[in-house]
Amino acid sequence: MQTPVLSSFLSSKIKKHIALKIRDFYFFENFVLVEYAKEAIISMRALHEIKTKGLGQFANN
């Protein structure tokens, strides 16, 4: 069984969280972790939205 990010040891290190229909995106200092919804269909449009919303998190890297 998988542990949701918010219930894991990583929860205290989340810098930014974006919730969309396809699921939750968690931004950390050097990476992004995604928990997709069951049977989610990921489109380029959805990925572009995440990139746009999360870009500020990694602007200096």
N, C-alpha and C positions, 0 to 999 in steps of 0.2 A: 504494500500500500504506500502511496506517495504522500509526503507531507507538504501541505500548502506553504508557500513562502511566508505568509504572515504568521504561521505557527512554528516556523523554524528558527534556528539560531541566526539566520540572515536578517530577520525582521528589523533588528535595531540598526542595521547598516543601510537601509533603503533611503536613497536621496530624493527620489521622486516616484510617484505611482500614478499611472494613467489607466483608467478603466474604460474599455470599449466593449461593444457587443461581442467581438471575437474573443475578448477576455482581458486579463490584467497584465500590464507591462510594468516591471519593477526596474528602476534605474539605480545602479550602484555607482561607486566611484569610477570603476573601469570597465563595467560590463552592463548588459541588459539581460534580464531574465524574464521569460514569458510563460505564463500559465494559460494555455489556450483552452477555450470551451470545448467540450466534447462535440465532435462532428463539425467543428468550425471550418469554414472555407476562407482561406487567407488570400486576399487579392493584393495586387500591386498598389491599389488605391489605399487600402488599409495600412500597408507597410509605409507608404509615403506619409500618411497622417501621423504615424508613430514617429517617423524620422523628423518631421516638422515640429511636433510637440516636444520631443525629447532632445532636440539638437542643442539647446542651451545647456543641458546637463554636461555635455562633452565638448563644449566650444573651445576649451583650452587644450584639449588633447588631440 
